[in-house]
Amino acid sequence: TVNNITPEGTSAYASWTKNRNTGYSLNGYVNYQYDFAKPNRVLNIVYNFAHNPGKQDNDMRFTGDYDPAIVPPWQQGRSRNEQHTVQAHFSDPLSKAFMLETGLGYIFRDYRTTSRYADNEGRELPESYYAMESEKHLMNAYLNLRYTSKLVSGSVSLKGEYLNDGHGTHIDQGT
């Protein structure tokens, strides 16, 4: 029980809450590798996916005098997270001293969340509706050239990344 002292007097109400979360996860991958006739020359391609939907119910019940504008008594939400990843990697020993590695990657992430609120009688409060959607596209590429001998070793690397979330965020990066 909560007591609130106001200039108009004291109000009292009791509340109880029931929360329930349900959902599942689905994950998997496909991995393909091709070994060329030349020793240690390899092409590897991988596809990963993850799908995670969920549902949340928060049922809050009140008795007594309370302000529903401060605490909506019922909330229902849905969420879905999804990710797809494709990556390719190629390595080739050019000679005993030189090794070449290169790769490409693409990741797609999709997030969706909605929340709805209702009053104590179960009527939806349209002003309390919340929705969020976010899609992200991430791409990357790299190139590494390595040299190794008994006395000296070194490498030259190039890397680039690109992010686009569809909402004006663009990140281009290269090294």
Summary of the structure (lengths in Angstrom):
residues: 175
radius of gyration: 27.6
end to end distance: 60.7
largest distance: 88.4
contacts: 441
relative contact order: 0.15
helix: 2%
strand: 75%
